[in-house]
């Protein structure tokens, strides 16, 4: 968990877009995510009207769409020893919502598995629901300080609670999508058992990432 958090907190807030209604922006082998106050159906980019990297209350961020550098199936051959896509049929997303203090002021941290199989092997992008009023949302919460009646993380509510009356208050929601591979085995000393343990060295392979900014004005 710690290694993923360390990756996310250094991501730049906001997003950059390619021109002419093409929102895919692949850089150094890493995909990008876009955010909007409306639905983002696949292959309907020409209908997107409110894609941005910055929001403020009372905006409701409804969905995000993330673009992959290539199809998921093309990652399944990575890893000489193991690959979570190939062997566990899993990859993961991690959402981190923080206040102005960054990682030390963390409000929400959600790591969840996504299933990989024949139906998603050809995916080169995906979308997820962030609408706090939709029970199918990607970010679930049971914390009354962050949750909506539908049991979802309400970004505005969570930041307002964290602000403790000090407005404006700006936070960032960052997302990382990744799988795990292993190419080698190594030995290490386990101080708890005081023995040498040999096992695979896991490496995180990031597929796509992005952040958006949200300001609670009052």
Backbone bond lengths (Angstrom), bond angles and torsions (degrees), N, CA, C in turn:
res aa  C-N    CA-C-N  psi(-1)  N-CA   C-N-CA  omega(-1)  CA-C   N-CA-C  phi
1 X - - - 1.460 - - 1.506 112.13 -
2 X 1.319 116.40 -44.62 1.462 120.06 -176.36 1.512 112.14 -59.96
3 X 1.335 117.19 -40.24 1.458 118.82 -176.18 1.526 111.70 -66.25
4 X 1.355 117.58 -30.96 1.454 119.16 178.73 1.522 110.23 -73.86
5 X 1.326 116.72 -42.00 1.456 120.56 177.97 1.514 109.83 -57.48
6 X 1.327 116.41 -42.06 1.452 120.03 -179.76 1.509 112.44 -61.34
7 X 1.333 116.42 -33.56 1.461 120.05 178.19 1.513 110.68 -69.62
8 X 1.323 116.08 -44.88 1.452 120.06 -171.55 1.514 114.57 -68.74
9 X 1.292 117.64 -38.48 1.453 118.60 -172.67 1.511 112.95 -67.98
10 X 1.324 118.73 -12.34 1.448 120.67 178.62 1.523 112.68 -98.92
11 X 1.343 117.69 2.62 1.441 119.81 177.42 1.517 110.05 -72.03
12 X 1.320 116.23 142.81 1.464 119.90 179.17 1.511 109.69 -73.37
13 X 1.320 115.86 140.73 1.456 120.36 176.70 1.513 109.01 -71.83
14 X 1.347 115.27 152.62 1.455 118.64 179.07 1.516 110.75 89.65
15 X 1.316 115.73 176.40 1.449 120.87 -179.61 1.517 108.65 -137.86
16 X 1.330 115.94 157.87 1.451 120.01 173.95 1.515 108.30 -118.80
17 X 1.314 117.35 145.38 1.442 121.76 -172.92 1.521 111.24 -120.98
18 X 1.320 115.88 146.07 1.456 119.47 168.66 1.527 108.05 -76.74
19 X 1.307 117.08 161.89 1.457 119.92 -174.05 1.518 113.15 -81.14
20 X 1.337 114.51 176.19 1.455 123.68 173.42 1.518 112.35 56.49
21 X 1.297 117.01 50.19 1.457 123.22 175.58 1.519 113.52 60.05
22 X 1.312 118.05 21.84 1.456 120.92 173.36 1.515 106.89 -107.46
23 X 1.325 116.05 114.19 1.454 120.19 -174.33 1.523 113.01 -95.49
24 X 1.312 117.19 -4.72 1.460 121.10 178.27 1.528 109.42 -69.87
25 X 1.331 116.85 128.75 1.464 121.18 -178.43 1.522 108.04 -142.23
26 X 1.323 117.04 90.05 1.456 122.89 -177.56 1.520 109.17 -90.81
27 X 1.313 117.08 127.94 1.462 121.02 -178.16 1.521 109.56 -138.90
28 X 1.334 116.54 125.85 1.466 122.15 178.88 1.522 112.02 52.86
29 X 1.328 116.40 38.97 1.454 120.74 176.53 1.512 115.08 77.04
30 X 1.325 117.71 12.29 1.463 121.98 -178.50 1.519 109.48 -122.29
31 X 1.336 115.85 132.16 1.452 120.78 178.81 1.517 112.67 -79.93
32 X 1.320 115.78 -179.82 1.470 121.96 -177.16 1.517 111.01 -128.70
33 X 1.333 115.15 163.69 1.464 121.89 177.54 1.522 109.73 -122.59
34 X 1.328 115.87 146.35 1.459 121.54 175.07 1.525 108.81 -121.60
35 X 1.333 116.00 157.14 1.457 122.61 -172.83 1.515 109.32 -133.04
36 X 1.335 117.62 146.07 1.455 119.61 -177.39 1.525 111.38 -154.85
37 X 1.331 114.60 162.43 1.465 121.73 177.03 1.521 111.04 -92.48
38 X 1.323 116.79 14.43 1.461 121.50 178.17 1.527 108.43 -143.68
39 X 1.337 116.00 173.83 1.461 121.48 -179.79 1.530 110.74 -67.29
40 X 1.334 116.10 148.40 1.464 122.02 -178.42 1.530 109.62 -123.05
41 X 1.333 118.38 72.07 1.465 120.96 -177.91 1.520 112.21 -64.98
42 X 1.319 115.95 148.99 1.466 121.96 -177.79 1.532 111.48 -64.77
43 X 1.330 114.32 139.99 1.460 122.88 177.30 1.521 112.72 60.63
44 X 1.320 117.44 23.80 1.465 122.09 178.01 1.525 110.50 -122.38
45 X 1.334 116.56 32.48 1.462 120.30 -175.77 1.520 112.96 -56.44
46 X 1.307 117.29 -29.87 1.466 120.44 -179.81 1.523 111.71 -64.93
47 X 1.334 117.16 -17.90 1.472 120.49 -179.73 1.526 112.31 -93.57
48 X 1.331 117.56 -7.25 1.457 120.11 -178.71 1.542 108.64 -70.82
49 X 1.318 116.43 131.08 1.468 119.59 -175.68 1.524 114.33 -123.65
50 X 1.308 117.60 -13.44 1.466 118.54 -174.22 1.525 110.72 -141.29
51 X 1.319 115.81 54.65 1.468 121.32 177.11 1.515 107.97 -91.48
52 X 1.328 117.06 123.28 1.460 120.67 -178.95 1.517 109.98 -150.31
53 X 1.334 114.10 171.00 1.455 120.69 177.42 1.516 112.54 -107.25
54 X 1.355 116.52 -7.45 1.458 120.48 -178.82 1.525 109.78 -130.85
55 X 1.327 114.93 135.01 1.454 121.81 -179.57 1.528 108.49 -134.32
56 X 1.328 115.82 161.03 1.460 119.66 175.29 1.515 109.18 -148.39
57 X 1.337 116.20 154.45 1.454 120.45 -178.20 1.526 109.70 -58.92
58 X 1.355 116.92 139.29 1.477 127.98 9.90 1.532 114.39 -98.65
59 X 1.334 119.81 30.35 1.466 121.58 178.41 1.534 110.88 -54.00
60 X 1.305 115.74 142.06 1.456 121.62 171.49 1.528 107.88 -113.89
61 X 1.316 116.53 114.03 1.465 120.55 177.95 1.527 106.73 -78.34
62 X 1.329 115.68 113.91 1.462 121.59 -170.62 1.532 112.71 -89.27
63 X 1.332 116.95 -43.37 1.458 119.70 -175.90 1.523 110.75 -148.50
64 X 1.323 114.90 163.79 1.458 120.19 165.24 1.516 107.77 -132.54
65 X 1.313 115.99 153.15 1.465 122.15 173.19 1.516 107.58 -125.07
66 X 1.324 116.26 133.64 1.458 121.03 179.39 1.526 109.32 -117.54
67 X 1.325 115.48 135.07 1.459 122.57 -179.61 1.531 109.11 -102.78
68 X 1.329 116.12 137.13 1.455 122.06 178.74 1.529 109.86 -100.11
69 X 1.312 118.36 150.91 1.467 120.43 177.28 1.532 112.65 -63.51
70 X 1.342 116.25 -30.22 1.464 120.62 179.50 1.526 108.34 -155.47
71 X 1.310 116.78 176.27 1.460 120.65 -179.59 1.529 110.44 -64.28
72 X 1.319 116.18 148.27 1.463 120.59 -179.53 1.525 111.45 -58.21
73 X 1.337 117.47 -36.43 1.468 120.47 -178.42 1.522 112.09 -60.98
74 X 1.332 116.83 -25.01 1.461 120.31 -178.84 1.527 112.09 -76.46
75 X 1.324 117.03 -11.96 1.466 120.90 175.92 1.527 111.91 -91.31
76 X 1.324 116.67 -15.24 1.463 120.70 -171.57 1.526 113.42 -68.31
77 X 1.329 117.93 -15.96 1.463 120.05 179.77 1.533 112.13 -89.21
78 X 1.334 117.40 -8.60 1.468 120.32 178.78 1.530 109.97 -66.93
79 X 1.323 116.92 153.42 1.457 121.06 174.97 1.508 112.89 88.37
80 X 1.325 116.32 106.07 1.467 120.59 -178.86 1.522 112.06 -68.20
81 X 1.349 116.45 -33.05 1.463 120.54 -176.88 1.527 112.13 -99.53
82 X 1.330 116.27 -45.80 1.457 118.99 -178.48 1.520 110.45 -152.14
83 X 1.308 114.92 159.16 1.454 123.33 177.55 1.519 106.28 -153.06
84 X 1.328 118.15 121.80 1.467 120.80 -175.53 1.530 112.19 -63.73
85 X 1.329 117.75 -30.22 1.461 120.20 175.59 1.521 110.42 -66.03
86 X 1.301 115.13 -46.84 1.470 121.63 -175.48 1.525 112.44 -75.45
87 X 1.323 116.62 -42.00 1.458 120.44 -170.29 1.523 113.85 -97.44
88 X 1.329 117.03 -38.34 1.464 120.63 -178.71 1.519 112.89 -102.55
89 X 1.334 116.06 -10.14 1.469 121.66 -175.09 1.521 110.78 57.26
90 X 1.341 115.21 40.11 1.459 120.93 -178.09 1.521 111.39 -137.13
91 X 1.305 115.16 145.76 1.453 122.52 161.25 1.507 105.93 -140.89
92 X 1.325 117.88 173.02 1.453 119.06 -168.45 1.528 112.51 -132.93
93 X 1.326 113.43 156.45 1.462 120.61 168.25 1.517 107.15 -122.22
94 X 1.315 116.00 148.28 1.460 120.28 175.62 1.523 109.24 -135.20
95 X 1.323 114.69 124.14 1.458 121.92 177.53 1.523 108.66 -106.02
96 X 1.313 116.54 133.00 1.461 120.69 175.47 1.520 108.60 -130.31
97 X 1.320 116.01 121.37 1.464 122.27 175.86 1.522 107.74 -108.44
98 X 1.323 116.24 123.52 1.462 120.89 -179.23 1.518 110.11 -129.24
99 X 1.324 114.39 159.84 1.453 121.09 172.84 1.510 110.27 -91.27
100 X 1.335 118.02 -166.02 1.469 121.35 -177.34 1.517 113.97 -59.27
101 X 1.323 117.19 -23.04 1.452 119.95 -177.71 1.514 114.24 -81.19
102 X 1.349 117.54 1.65 1.457 119.65 179.49 1.513 112.46 71.50
103 X 1.319 116.41 -142.01 1.461 121.72 -173.92 1.527 112.37 -58.54
104 X 1.314 117.25 -35.74 1.461 120.00 -177.58 1.518 112.60 -70.68
105 X 1.332 116.53 -14.34 1.461 121.38 -179.64 1.522 109.17 -115.14
106 X 1.319 115.98 37.03 1.452 121.87 -174.90 1.523 111.50 -65.44
107 X 1.330 115.32 132.71 1.461 120.86 -178.22 1.527 111.14 -105.68
108 X 1.332 116.54 -45.12 1.461 121.53 -179.31 1.529 108.70 -136.72
109 X 1.314 116.44 135.96 1.464 122.09 176.18 1.522 106.87 -139.72
110 X 1.325 116.82 109.08 1.462 121.08 -175.59 1.520 109.65 -124.79
111 X 1.319 116.75 119.09 1.468 122.65 176.16 1.514 107.10 -114.93
112 X 1.325 117.23 124.48 1.454 119.49 -175.70 1.526 110.94 -140.70
113 X 1.340 116.84 148.21 1.465 119.87 179.56 1.522 111.54 -84.00
114 X 1.312 115.66 146.43 1.452 123.04 168.74 1.515 107.45 -113.00
115 X 1.317 117.25 142.94 1.457 121.37 -179.18 1.526 111.12 -82.78
116 X 1.331 114.95 136.85 1.466 121.59 176.04 1.516 108.15 -112.58
117 X 1.310 115.94 129.15 1.454 120.63 178.69 1.510 110.45 -162.31
118 X 1.337 117.53 -173.58 1.467 120.83 -177.54 1.518 113.46 -55.34
119 X 1.337 117.11 -32.26 1.460 120.23 -177.03 1.522 112.93 -74.39
120 X 1.334 117.94 -18.81 1.471 120.02 -179.79 1.529 112.38 -117.72
121 X 1.320 118.08 -1.35 1.466 121.28 -177.00 1.526 112.17 -59.50
122 X 1.329 116.88 -30.86 1.464 120.52 -177.39 1.530 112.53 -89.23
123 X 1.329 117.77 -0.36 1.465 120.51 -177.84 1.530 110.83 -65.09
124 X 1.315 116.63 133.51 1.461 120.96 169.89 1.525 110.14 -119.01
125 X 1.322 115.92 12.68 1.457 123.16 177.20 1.520 108.39 -168.68
126 X 1.316 116.60 166.40 1.452 120.26 176.09 1.515 109.16 -157.70
127 X 1.313 116.82 160.14 1.455 120.87 175.14 1.517 109.08 -126.42
128 X 1.312 116.02 158.19 1.461 121.09 178.58 1.515 109.10 -141.67
129 X 1.313 115.48 148.65 1.461 122.05 -178.58 1.521 109.95 -86.10
130 X 1.319 116.93 129.57 1.461 122.98 175.40 1.525 111.36 -114.43
131 X 1.316 116.98 -5.03 1.463 122.08 -179.25 1.526 109.75 -55.60
132 X 1.341 118.59 115.62 1.465 119.89 -176.65 1.524 113.62 -65.99
133 X 1.328 116.39 -14.06 1.454 119.54 179.12 1.512 113.98 -91.72
134 X 1.336 116.89 -0.46 1.460 121.98 -177.46 1.525 109.65 -107.76
135 X 1.308 117.46 119.38 1.471 120.99 -176.40 1.521 112.54 -66.38
136 X 1.349 118.06 -11.39 1.460 121.57 177.41 1.529 111.86 -88.38
137 X 1.313 117.44 13.91 1.463 122.49 -176.57 1.528 111.92 -60.64
138 X 1.330 115.34 154.01 1.465 121.02 -178.81 1.521 112.16 -78.10
139 X 1.325 117.22 -27.59 1.465 120.77 -176.97 1.526 109.62 -108.78
140 X 1.316 116.74 102.90 1.461 122.58 179.35 1.520 110.66 -90.05
141 X 1.324 116.68 150.93 1.459 120.76 177.57 1.523 110.32 -154.11
142 X 1.319 114.76 143.45 1.471 120.25 173.47 1.519 110.58 -113.43
143 X 1.336 116.63 2.52 1.455 122.56 179.91 1.523 109.25 -80.31
144 X 1.335 119.05 119.21 1.463 120.69 -178.69 1.520 113.49 -60.19
145 X 1.325 117.40 -19.39 1.460 119.95 179.31 1.530 112.04 -77.82
146 X 1.329 116.92 -19.95 1.470 120.34 -176.36 1.517 113.44 -122.45
147 X 1.329 118.29 -15.59 1.458 121.20 -169.87 1.518 113.54 -93.71
148 X 1.323 114.73 148.52 1.456 122.63 171.80 1.524 108.49 -91.50
149 X 1.333 118.19 170.70 1.471 119.41 176.24 1.528 113.14 -58.07
150 X 1.342 117.16 -24.46 1.467 120.32 179.12 1.527 112.20 -82.33
151 X 1.336 117.09 -0.76 1.460 120.59 178.67 1.511 114.02 83.20
152 X 1.334 116.23 22.79 1.460 121.47 -179.42 1.526 110.21 -110.50
153 X 1.324 116.31 158.20 1.451 120.11 173.63 1.526 108.75 -68.93
154 X 1.309 116.47 122.19 1.464 122.61 173.82 1.525 106.27 -97.99
155 X 1.332 116.33 105.84 1.464 120.70 -174.09 1.518 111.48 -57.50
156 X 1.316 116.12 -45.85 1.465 119.96 -179.21 1.528 111.11 -62.37
157 X 1.311 116.56 -46.50 1.466 121.33 -179.22 1.522 111.32 -63.14
158 X 1.334 116.53 -42.01 1.464 120.71 -178.85 1.525 111.14 -63.47
159 X 1.336 116.24 -44.16 1.465 119.40 -179.65 1.522 111.33 -70.29
160 X 1.332 116.66 -36.78 1.463 119.07 178.28 1.523 110.60 -62.89
161 X 1.330 116.25 -40.18 1.461 120.08 178.33 1.519 110.87 -64.75
162 X 1.340 116.33 -40.96 1.467 120.44 -179.32 1.520 112.00 -70.12
163 X 1.332 116.90 -27.69 1.464 120.82 -176.74 1.518 112.73 -67.48
164 X 1.334 116.09 -28.50 1.473 121.69 179.35 1.531 111.53 52.23
165 X 1.329 114.52 43.39 1.458 120.08 175.02 1.514 115.59 84.54
166 X 1.332 118.28 -1.62 1.464 121.00 -178.79 1.527 109.19 -97.74
167 X 1.340 115.91 96.43 1.463 121.51 -176.39 1.533 110.36 -114.18
168 X 1.341 118.21 155.75 1.466 126.58 -5.63 1.523 111.99 -69.70
169 X 1.313 115.75 153.53 1.457 122.41 -176.65 1.528 107.58 -131.02
170 X 1.313 116.90 119.08 1.466 121.43 -174.97 1.519 111.45 -112.21
171 X 1.318 115.42 127.43 1.456 121.27 176.69 1.513 110.98 -121.69
172 X 1.315 116.07 173.57 1.463 121.97 179.12 1.523 109.81 -131.55
173 X 1.313 115.03 134.16 1.457 120.90 171.38 1.522 107.17 -105.59
174 X 1.336 116.61 120.21 1.454 121.70 179.68 1.524 109.56 -116.73
175 X 1.318 114.95 145.82 1.457 122.03 -179.21 1.519 109.49 -129.42
176 X 1.319 115.86 138.57 1.458 122.72 174.55 1.523 107.17 -130.87
177 X 1.335 117.77 132.93 1.463 122.67 174.35 1.530 107.23 -115.56
178 X 1.318 117.44 130.57 1.461 120.36 -171.35 1.526 111.83 -154.77
179 X 1.332 115.39 164.03 1.459 121.86 169.35 1.517 107.03 -132.21
180 X 1.327 117.09 174.94 1.464 120.65 -176.62 1.521 110.42 -122.80
181 X 1.316 115.17 140.56 1.463 120.78 177.37 1.528 109.63 -133.42
182 X 1.317 114.37 165.04 1.458 120.40 173.27 1.515 108.43 -139.12
183 X 1.331 115.66 130.37 1.456 121.55 178.76 1.522 112.79 -112.51
184 X 1.338 116.50 -11.00 1.463 118.08 -177.00 1.519 111.66 -152.30
185 X 1.304 114.37 162.48 1.462 123.09 177.97 1.525 107.86 -113.24
186 X 1.314 115.68 141.89 1.459 119.73 179.33 1.521 109.77 -142.21
187 X 1.312 116.12 160.81 1.469 122.18 177.85 1.517 109.23 -107.37
188 X 1.327 115.32 143.56 1.466 120.18 177.62 1.528 109.01 -145.65
189 X 1.300 114.71 157.55 1.459 120.30 179.30 1.522 109.26 -88.85
190 X 1.342 116.35 127.28 1.458 122.24 177.94 1.521 108.07 -96.32
191 X 1.348 118.63 109.87 1.467 120.59 -176.57 1.523 113.56 -66.83
192 X 1.341 117.16 -22.78 1.467 119.34 -179.55 1.518 111.55 -73.38
193 X 1.333 116.15 -44.45 1.463 119.76 -179.71 1.520 111.95 -95.49
194 X 1.352 115.68 -9.67 1.464 122.18 -178.52 1.521 111.54 55.58
195 X 1.329 113.68 40.48 1.455 120.32 177.54 1.532 109.06 -132.15
196 X 1.305 115.78 163.43 1.458 121.10 175.75 1.526 108.81 -91.11
197 X 1.306 115.69 125.51 1.467 121.72 -177.24 1.525 108.90 -111.29
198 X 1.302 116.17 133.53 1.462 121.50 178.09 1.519 109.34 -112.64
199 X 1.328 116.11 131.63 1.461 119.66 -178.71 1.514 111.69 -169.40
200 X 1.323 116.55 173.54 1.469 120.88 -179.05 1.525 111.65 -69.80
201 X 1.313 116.22 146.42 1.456 122.57 174.63 1.525 108.27 -94.78
202 X 1.313 116.39 114.43 1.452 120.88 -177.57 1.526 110.76 -82.82
203 X 1.296 115.10 139.53 1.470 121.78 178.20 1.521 109.05 -126.24
204 X 1.313 117.01 132.92 1.463 121.97 177.13 1.523 109.55 -81.40
205 X 1.331 116.63 128.07 1.459 121.74 174.95 1.538 107.67 -111.77
206 X 1.306 115.58 111.35 1.459 120.18 -178.48 1.527 110.03 -81.80
207 X 1.326 116.19 138.66 1.455 122.20 179.57 1.529 110.32 -101.82
208 X 1.315 115.49 -46.23 1.462 120.12 -177.47 1.524 109.15 -153.91
209 X 1.325 116.26 156.13 1.462 120.61 -178.39 1.519 109.85 -158.55
210 X 1.311 115.92 158.85 1.460 119.75 176.34 1.511 110.89 -179.62
211 X 1.320 115.24 161.89 1.462 122.30 178.47 1.517 110.01 -133.45
212 X 1.307 115.68 152.62 1.453 120.81 169.62 1.525 109.04 -133.12
213 X 1.328 115.29 156.50 1.465 122.23 -176.29 1.523 109.79 -108.34
214 X 1.331 116.02 138.30 1.471 120.57 177.96 1.520 109.04 -133.82
215 X 1.329 115.91 129.55 1.459 121.41 -179.40 1.519 110.48 -116.07
216 X 1.313 115.66 125.31 1.463 121.45 172.05 1.526 106.30 -90.18
217 X 1.315 116.51 117.14 1.475 120.51 -171.74 1.516 113.78 -85.45
218 X 1.332 117.32 -26.63 1.474 119.02 -179.51 1.520 109.15 -162.92
